[in-house]
């Protein structure tokens, strides 16, 4: 390698690292401007590709592969963040909206594209299907730094993870269907059922297997534990895909099942996957932004069509069609409105647009540009307004301030009889004295983390919401309900209203 090669490679490394630094700073800027960071990555990359056209020279297939890998990380990390304990409280609602909601949204948008803008039915159906899924990268980005009381946050996050595999499976089934009539419909339904069932099976079995490995198989170095977990998640995706199932569904379910696992180096695993998911979000939206020319968007009618479809989707299609599906789900009126408003589009619809480009459908490039406009409007308008809408609807939402300092105690064995709870708003322990809590014999509270400081708990200490408390001993009663808000009913879903 000559001097010129080294210099050229150094310049590439400098430019890439500089772009990543700017992207990281954009997260801070997005908080000031109240514009979600993914929108800034999309727009910034699109403008950059116009200024330096060489940036957009990646092939569509390579773009697809890069974004797919990024979404694997985002979905797995998002599933871990939800965990099984949170997810099971909203399983019925998530599955109902994730499947049925995707279907009716795709149908509504397809009808609008055909009747109002003249697309033929097949292209209109592909366009509607591409725009139907909400996006985990954007939803997790917007909601990730905020805590939402109740089940609305879980439903939104779960929906965004569940309906992506559904949308992708429907799109693949439509693209693979040949001919027309009943035969094509049955073929598409069969392909969809195969992808969902295989993805579900691989996700559950793989997630349980990965959870067991995380708990019981030791490694010689702590740095290997996060790598093992992430490579295990990638293997689950690959196995599902090879078996003609939904790899996205499998990896999301695996993340949910691993999320609540108490195993060695769990904190390190969570920090690693969270950091990598943040990087994956930057990479995915930057790559997708590079695929679109801003000049081309303004040179034709695609911008107007995209704006019109975005308005119909936000104000009519999702509120009416998905709103009808939410009727049997146990939510208050304001919670329903919030769930309907915060169904954000993002990387997955654009990825599905790339699928359409690779499939060489009629008007593929035009459809892709329209998808980009709809996603951008959704991220900026809906995503940027989520906190304000939550305040307007009186949905309890608060920003979670960063906690950059931590203390830890390393143990060779899993601690027995040491539990940690967070006091939820409105829980029996919220505002109660330690001495008033029925912890059972042989159990006591010792320390609490409150507002970034440690509090020594005595009998006359009054607990507050958001206190993180340590409990010693197993106790003679179930203590978790003391620190959590009683849940209404059982698992929500259709038929449980």
Order of alpha helices (4+ residues) and beta strands (2+ residues): alpha-alpha-alpha-alpha-alpha-alpha-alpha-beta-alpha-alpha-alpha-alpha-alpha-alpha-alpha-alpha-alpha-alpha-alpha-beta-beta-beta-beta-beta-alpha
